[in-house]
Amino acid sequence: MTPPERPDPRTLADLPAIPRDDEGPVFREPWEAQAFAMAVKLHEAGCFTWREWADRLAQEIRAARERGDPDPGTTYYRHWLAALERLVAEKGLVGGEELARRKAEWESAARETPPGRPIELRREG
């Protein structure tokens, strides 16, 4: 079995507007780091190539710009998450109904969570 392709640091550097400092990516909210980690882990698991990921993210950013998204520097990980959602759906990793259900659960948990507290999903059963 061939090990999964590793992200090329030059490809990461080529992605537009990634919030970063000298040490690497910078996250303003915990969900941004989680979305980043999910994409990296799914890539490492061989679910998609880094090129597929970069292309999908570029498409999301381009589409947002075409819709008039001014990107004040706070929307990058929203595009990242949208790209991840589309890619996992296209690859059949998560069905549309499952994705919609999980998003609804997260939105509900976020509304119920006091400011400054981590969002936690309730376990069923």
VENNOR-V654420 format. One record per backbone hydrogen bond with DSSP energy under -0.5 kcal/mol. NH is the residue of the N-H (numbers start at 1). CO is the residue of the C=O. E is the energy in kcal/mol with one decimal. If there is no record, write none. Layout:
BEGIN
nh={NH	NH}
co={CO	CO}
e={E	E}
END
This chain:
BEGIN
nh={9	11	12	13	14	15	15	18	21	24	26	32	33	34	35	36	37	38	39	40	41	42	43	44	45	46	47	53	54	55	56	57	58	59	60	61	62	63	64	65	66	67	68	69	78	79	80	81	82	83	84	85	86	87	88	89	90	91	92	93	94	99	100	101	102	103	104	105	106	107	108	109	110	111	112	113	113	117}
co={7	8	8	9	10	11	12	15	24	21	19	29	29	30	31	32	33	34	35	36	37	38	39	40	41	43	42	49	50	51	52	53	54	55	56	57	58	59	60	61	62	63	65	64	75	75	76	77	78	79	80	81	82	83	84	85	86	87	89	88	88	95	96	97	98	99	100	101	102	103	104	105	106	107	108	109	110	114}
e={-0.6	-1.1	-1.9	-2.2	-1.3	-1.0	-0.8	-0.8	-2.6	-1.1	-2.7	-0.9	-1.2	-2.1	-2.6	-2.3	-2.7	-2.5	-2.0	-2.2	-2.8	-2.7	-2.1	-2.8	-1.9	-1.9	-2.5	-2.1	-3.0	-2.6	-2.4	-2.6	-2.5	-2.2	-2.2	-2.4	-2.6	-2.7	-2.2	-2.3	-2.3	-1.5	-1.4	-2.8	-0.7	-1.9	-2.0	-2.4	-2.3	-2.6	-2.4	-2.8	-2.3	-2.6	-2.6	-1.8	-2.8	-2.2	-1.1	-2.4	-1.1	-2.6	-2.4	-2.5	-2.6	-2.4	-2.2	-2.2	-2.4	-2.6	-2.4	-2.6	-2.7	-2.1	-1.7	-0.8	-0.6	-2.0}
END
